[in-house]
Amino acid sequence: MDTSLKVLKVAFVHLDVRYKDPEANRKNLLRLNREAAIQGANLILNTEMPLAGYSFSSREDISGYVESENGPTLTEIKRLAKEYGTYIGMGLAEHDEATGIYYNSAFVIDPDGRRVCRYRKINAEMRWACPGDPKQSGTFDTPWGRIGVLICSDSYYGMMPRSMAMRGVDLLWVPANWPPSGLDPLELWKGRAIENGFFIAACGRTGKDRIMDCTSAVSCAFDPQGRELFAASSEESRVFMVEIPLNEVGRLSNGSHPQTLQGRNPSLYRSIYLDFRLIDDLTAHYDLPQPGPLHVHCLVPGGEDWDLETFERQITVTKKEGSNLFVLPPLSSALMDAKSLKSLARQHDVALATSLYSGGPADSVSSSSDETPGRENPSAVQVLVTPDTTCEWRIEDTEHPNGKFPFPTVHYGPAKLGMAPYELLLHPELAVAFSKEGYDLVVLSENRLDRTQRLLCGIRTIEGIAVAACSPNGAIISMVPKGHERWEEQSIEGPGTCSYALDTARIRKKRFQDRVDFELLLRTS
């Protein structure tokens, strides 16, 4: 096989799946996969459960539509892959002949016609499918790099894509039945590509299922920087051919993957293994403040005219009845120190959060480009104060946590509040740790907020925490989503005030992805 390619030709078989019509689906699948192979595809990707359709009410309901690996579909796909010398990924409602168990699976066949990967969906359909083993590899090696598989909603929470990154994946294939309602999967998959430093290739479908309309569902590809390489839908079956760039030696890797993982600190993530399946509400479990509304305000100054008097005036005109948290961008310690913040908090009966740095205004803003955030000033002190409590923290405090969760923490009004820099919250494991430690809101005071950071702040709410981030160039407040809807957010670009009434009662009802290989994620060597 040619390893000197400059691009990897990937075919997305975007099939009009006929519900409970495996014969018609198989015929169309084989025709379209052959068409893709003739067009020179190095890798052919198919969707989730393309033979059976998706929505089944029970084991009995799906029993006539499951297949084993030795069934007619994979037998023909193996012949096709060998005939054309290509890799083919195929979704299947799998019947394990040895146990009688049904799985929602994906198989990969190599150019020799051999199965090189079988992945069983972990967030499986509870009415009929058995969850896959969280320790399954779900990866296979090619001349262009390592490719991994997650099926549809397995890419929703952050720790399963991160597990694939830890297994060295360069490209993640996501076969998906994801209709265009609720959270836009393009946003989610873009974020997963960025935070893990790998390519994502998601193969969707078209057509109407028993309860889903997928005629506008997308197939797409993103590079490790989150750049969209391709995104399309079709009301009819078709093959999308996409060229994914390779590096100078014909590989998918471009250095983003190891660079992204380099900043991980597993000692901060120990809480992720805690089992909350039997805990309905964290208020009593952690003796948290009684839930209720918290008014969150991010104040972004205009130019360099920010002074103490202006700040106090903004608090006075913005403050609402009840509990109020004001989040500020980084401030010079020459303008304000922790003692001054404490005095303001008591005087106005509010909570305040910011980062204090030494130096003039120019030192508060990163010199990084809009899409490549730089590391926060390591000498900055993060300060979180209430009328009764002051927490000061530096990033160096996370280097030797000694078993403690080392971030600034306060109970204020109806909320447990924490603070962290973006460079640490970039890693989804930390968001899960905050959530399982019972935090309602994590606050960021950043030198800069670019589009990527705003997106990932929103995606972090999927793990069960709200996020409020403020910088000199804008702010965003993101609230945990309802069900699988998109998270709610308020944001501004440039000077102004961004406010949101946060209901911590909603945040306390948390759901976690706990079928995860925790040993892989927490290993330190």
Residue pairs with C-beta under 8 A, 6 or more apart in sequence:
1 85
1 111
1 143
2 143
2 250
3 143
3 144
3 249
3 250
4 250
5 42
5 144
5 246
5 250
6 245
6 246
6 250
7 243
7 244
7 245
7 246
8 42
8 43
8 144
8 243
8 244
8 245
8 246
8 252
9 39
9 40
9 41
9 42
9 43
9 241
9 242
9 243
10 41
10 42
10 43
10 44
10 45
10 201
10 221
10 241
10 242
10 243
10 244
11 33
11 36
11 37
11 39
11 41
11 43
11 44
11 45
11 239
11 240
11 241
11 242
12 45
12 201
12 203
12 219
12 221
12 230
12 239
12 240
12 242
13 29
13 32
13 33
13 36
13 44
13 45
13 46
13 47
13 50
13 203
13 237
13 239
14 47
14 203
14 204
14 205
14 206
14 219
14 232
14 233
14 234
14 237
14 238
14 239
14 240
15 25
15 28
15 29
15 32
15 46
15 47
15 50
15 205
15 206
15 207
15 237
16 28
16 205
16 206
16 207
16 235
16 236
16 237
17 25
17 47
17 49
17 50
17 53
17 54
17 205
17 206
17 207
17 209
17 214
18 24
18 25
18 53
18 207
19 53
19 54
19 55
19 207
19 208
19 209
19 210
20 52
20 53
20 65
21 53
22 51
22 52
22 65
22 67
22 73
25 50
25 51
25 52
25 53
26 51
26 72
26 73
26 76
28 237
29 46
29 50
29 51
29 73
29 90
30 76
30 77
30 80
32 237
32 238
32 239
33 44
33 46
33 77
33 80
33 88
34 80
34 84
35 239
36 44
36 239
36 241
37 44
37 80
37 83
37 84
37 86
38 84
39 239
39 241
41 86
41 241
42 86
42 87
42 144
43 86
43 87
43 88
43 89
43 142
43 147
44 86
44 87
44 88
44 89
45 89
45 173
45 175
45 201
45 203
46 88
46 89
46 90
46 91
46 175
46 203
47 91
47 175
47 176
47 177
47 203
47 204
47 205
48 54
48 91
48 104
48 106
48 151
48 152
48 175
48 176
48 177
48 205
49 91
49 92
49 93
49 104
49 177
50 90
50 91
50 205
51 65
51 67
51 73
51 91
51 92
51 93
52 62
52 65
52 66
52 93
53 65
53 209
53 210
54 177
54 209
54 210
54 212
55 209
55 210
55 211
55 212
56 62
56 65
56 125
56 127
56 128
57 127
57 128
58 127
58 128
59 102
59 127
59 128
61 127
61 128
62 93
62 102
62 128
63 102
65 93
66 93
66 94
66 95
66 102
67 73
67 74
67 92
67 93
67 94
67 95
68 94
68 95
68 96
68 97
69 94
69 107
69 115
69 118
70 97
71 95
73 90
73 92
74 90
74 92
74 107
74 109
74 115
77 88
77 90
77 107
77 109
78 109
78 113
78 114
78 115
79 113
80 88
81 87
81 88
81 109
81 110
81 111
81 112
81 113
82 111
82 112
82 113
84 111
85 111
86 111
87 108
87 109
87 110
87 111
87 142
88 108
88 109
89 106
89 107
89 108
89 109
89 149
89 173
89 175
89 203
90 106
90 107
90 108
90 109
91 104
91 105
91 106
91 151
91 175
92 105
92 106
92 107
93 102
93 103
93 104
93 105
93 129
94 102
94 103
94 104
94 105
94 120
95 101
95 102
96 102
96 103
101 130
102 128
102 129
102 130
103 120
103 121
103 124
103 129
103 130
103 132
104 120
104 121
104 124
104 125
104 129
104 151
105 118
105 119
105 120
105 121
105 132
105 151
106 117
106 118
106 119
106 121
106 149
106 151
106 173
106 175
107 115
107 117
107 118
108 115
108 116
108 117
108 118
108 140
108 147
108 149
109 115
109 116
110 116
110 140
116 140
116 141
117 137
117 138
117 139
117 140
117 147
117 149
119 132
119 136
119 138
119 149
119 150
119 151
120 130
120 131
120 132
120 133
120 136
121 129
121 131
121 132
121 151
121 152
121 153
121 154
122 131
122 132
122 133
122 134
122 154
122 160
122 515
123 131
123 152
123 153
123 154
123 156
123 513
123 515
124 130
124 131
124 132
131 515
134 163
134 515
134 516
134 517
135 517
135 520
137 167
138 148
138 149
138 150
138 164
138 167
139 146
139 147
139 148
139 149
139 164
139 167
139 168
139 169
140 146
140 147
141 147
143 250
144 170
144 246
144 250
144 251
144 252
145 170
145 171
145 251
145 252
145 253
146 167
146 168
146 169
146 170
146 171
147 169
147 170
147 171
147 172
147 173
148 164
148 167
148 169
148 171
148 172
148 173
149 172
149 173
149 174
149 175
150 160
150 161
150 164
150 172
150 173
150 174
151 174
151 175
151 176
152 174
152 175
152 176
152 177
152 178
154 160
154 174
155 161
155 172
155 174
155 176
155 188
155 189
155 192
155 202
156 188
156 462
156 484
156 513
157 428
157 462
157 463
157 512
157 513
158 192
158 195
158 428
158 429
158 431
158 432
158 459
158 460
158 462
158 463
159 272
159 428
159 429
159 432
159 513
159 516
159 521
160 513
160 516
161 172
161 192
161 195
161 196
161 428
162 195
162 196
162 427
162 428
162 429
162 521
163 516
163 517
163 520
163 521
164 172
164 196
164 198
165 196
165 197
165 198
165 257
165 260
165 261
166 261
166 520
166 521
167 520
168 257
169 196
169 198
169 257
170 198
170 199
170 251
170 252
170 253
170 257
171 198
171 199
171 200
171 201
171 244
171 252
172 192
172 193
172 196
172 198
172 199
172 200
172 201
173 201
173 202
173 203
174 189
174 200
174 201
174 202
174 203
175 202
175 203
176 185
176 202
176 203
176 204
176 205
176 217
177 204
177 205
177 209
177 212
177 214
177 217
178 185
178 202
178 204
178 214
178 217
178 218
179 212
179 213
179 214
179 216
179 217
180 216
180 217
180 218
180 233
182 483
182 484
182 485
182 486
183 481
183 484
183 485
183 486
183 487
184 486
185 202
185 218
185 220
186 218
186 220
186 228
186 231
187 455
187 458
187 459
187 486
188 459
189 200
189 202
189 220
189 222
190 200
190 222
190 226
190 228
190 455
191 226
191 455
191 456
191 459
192 200
193 199
193 200
193 222
193 223
193 224
193 225
193 226
194 224
194 225
194 226
194 452
194 455
194 456
195 260
195 426
195 427
195 428
195 456
195 459
196 224
196 257
196 260
196 261
197 224
197 256
197 257
197 258
197 259
197 260
197 261
198 224
198 256
198 257
199 221
199 222
199 223
199 224
199 244
199 252
200 220
200 221
200 222
201 220
201 221
201 242
201 244
202 218
202 219
202 220
202 221
203 219
204 214
204 217
204 218
204 219
204 220
204 233
205 214
205 217
206 214
206 215
206 217
206 233
206 234
206 235
206 236
206 237
207 214
207 215
208 214
208 215
215 233
215 235
216 233
217 233
218 231
218 232
218 233
219 230
219 231
219 232
219 233
219 240
220 228
220 229
220 230
220 231
220 232
221 228
221 229
221 230
221 231
221 242
221 244
222 228
222 229
223 229
223 244
223 245
223 254
224 254
224 256
224 257
224 260
225 256
225 371
226 452
226 455
229 242
229 244
230 240
230 242
232 240
244 252
246 252
247 253
247 254
260 426
263 423
263 424
263 426
263 427
264 427
264 429
265 398
265 424
265 427
266 429
266 521
266 522
266 523
266 524
267 401
267 524
268 398
268 401
268 405
268 406
268 424
268 429
268 430
268 433
269 427
269 429
269 430
269 432
269 433
269 521
269 522
270 403
270 433
270 522
271 405
271 432
271 433
271 436
271 437
272 429
272 432
272 433
272 436
272 516
272 518
272 521
272 522
273 518
273 522
274 436
275 514
276 282
276 436
276 510
276 512
276 514
277 514
279 285
280 509
281 508
281 509
282 288
282 438
282 508
282 510
283 290
283 291
283 508
285 438
286 416
286 437
286 438
288 411
288 416
288 438
288 440
288 508
289 411
289 412
289 413
289 414
289 415
289 416
289 504
290 414
291 414
291 440
291 503
291 504
291 505
291 507
291 508
292 322
292 323
292 413
292 414
292 503
292 504
292 505
293 322
293 323
293 414
293 501
293 502
293 503
293 504
294 322
294 323
294 324
294 325
294 412
294 413
294 414
294 415
294 440
294 441
294 501
294 502
294 503
294 504
295 319
295 320
295 322
295 323
295 324
295 325
295 499
295 500
295 501
295 502
296 324
296 325
296 327
296 441
296 466
296 468
296 477
296 499
296 500
296 501
296 502
297 318
297 319
297 324
297 325
297 326
297 327
297 497
297 498
297 499
298 326
298 327
298 328
298 468
298 469
298 470
298 475
298 476
298 477
298 492
298 497
298 498
298 499
299 311
299 314
299 318
299 326
299 327
299 328
299 470
299 475
299 497
300 329
300 470
300 471
300 472
300 473
300 474
300 475
300 492
300 494
300 495
300 496
300 497
300 498
301 310
301 329
301 472
301 495
302 494
302 495
303 495
304 361
306 331
306 335
307 335
308 335
308 336
308 340
311 328
311 336
311 344
312 344
312 348
314 497
315 326
315 344
315 348
315 350
316 348
318 324
318 326
318 497
318 499
319 348
319 350
320 501
322 413
323 351
323 412
323 413
323 414
323 415
324 349
324 350
324 351
325 350
325 351
325 352
325 353
325 412
325 415
325 417
325 441
325 443
325 468
326 350
326 351
326 352
326 353
327 352
327 353
327 354
327 443
327 444
327 445
327 468
327 469
327 470
327 475
328 352
328 353
328 354
328 445
328 470
329 354
329 355
329 364
329 445
329 446
329 447
329 470
329 471
329 472
329 475
330 354
330 355
330 356
330 357
330 364
330 377
330 380
330 445
330 446
330 447
330 471
330 472
331 354
331 355
331 356
331 357
331 364
332 356
332 357
332 358
332 359
332 360
332 361
332 363
332 364
333 356
333 357
333 358
333 381
334 358
334 360
336 354
336 356
337 356
338 356
338 381
338 383
338 385
338 390
338 392
341 352
341 354
341 383
341 385
341 390
342 385
342 390
344 350
344 352
345 351
345 352
345 385
345 386
345 387
346 387
349 387
350 387
351 384
351 385
351 386
351 387
351 410
351 412
351 413
351 417
352 383
352 384
352 385
353 382
353 383
353 384
353 385
353 417
353 419
353 443
353 445
354 382
354 383
354 445
355 376
355 377
355 380
355 381
355 382
355 383
355 445
355 446
356 380
356 381
356 383
357 363
357 364
357 377
357 379
357 380
357 381
358 379
363 377
364 447
364 472
365 447
365 448
365 472
365 473
366 373
366 374
366 376
366 447
366 448
367 374
368 374
368 448
370 448
370 450
370 451
371 450
371 451
371 452
372 450
373 422
373 423
373 446
373 447
373 448
373 450
373 452
373 453
374 447
374 448
375 423
376 395
376 421
376 422
376 423
376 446
376 447
377 447
378 394
378 395
378 396
379 394
380 394
380 395
381 392
381 393
381 394
382 392
382 393
382 394
382 408
382 419
382 421
382 445
383 390
383 391
383 392
383 393
383 408
384 390
384 391
384 393
384 408
384 409
384 410
384 417
384 418
384 419
384 443
385 391
385 410
386 410
386 412
389 410
389 411
389 412
391 408
391 409
391 410
391 419
392 408
393 406
393 407
393 408
393 419
395 421
395 423
395 424
397 406
398 406
398 407
398 424
405 433
405 437
407 418
407 419
407 420
407 434
408 418
408 419
409 416
409 417
409 418
409 439
410 416
410 417
411 417
414 440
414 504
414 505
415 440
415 441
415 502
415 504
416 438
416 439
416 440
416 441
417 439
417 440
417 441
417 442
417 443
418 434
418 437
418 439
418 441
418 442
418 443
419 442
419 443
419 444
419 445
420 430
420 434
420 442
420 443
420 444
421 444
421 446
422 444
422 446
422 453
422 456
422 457
422 469
424 430
425 431
425 442
425 444
425 456
425 457
425 460
425 467
426 456
428 460
428 463
429 521
431 442
431 460
431 463
431 465
432 463
432 464
432 512
434 442
434 463
434 465
435 463
435 464
435 465
435 510
435 512
436 510
436 512
439 465
440 465
440 466
440 502
440 504
440 507
440 508
441 465
441 466
441 467
441 468
441 502
441 504
441 507
442 460
442 465
442 466
442 467
442 468
443 467
443 468
443 469
444 457
444 467
444 468
444 469
444 470
445 469
445 470
445 471
446 453
446 469
446 470
446 471
447 471
447 472
448 471
448 472
448 473
449 469
449 470
449 471
449 473
449 474
449 475
449 476
453 469
454 469
454 474
454 476
454 491
457 467
457 469
457 476
457 478
458 467
458 476
458 478
458 486
458 487
458 489
459 487
460 467
460 478
461 467
461 478
461 479
461 480
461 481
461 487
462 480
462 481
462 487
463 512
464 480
464 507
464 510
464 511
464 512
465 480
465 507
466 477
466 478
466 479
466 480
466 502
466 507
467 476
467 477
467 478
468 475
468 476
468 477
468 478
468 500
469 475
469 476
469 477
470 498
473 493
473 494
474 491
474 492
474 493
474 494
475 491
475 492
475 498
476 489
476 490
476 491
476 492
476 498
477 489
477 490
477 491
477 498
477 499
477 500
477 502
478 487
478 488
478 489
479 487
479 488
479 489
479 500
479 502
479 506
479 507
480 487
480 506
480 507
481 487
481 488
482 506
488 500
489 500
490 498
490 499
490 500
491 498
492 498
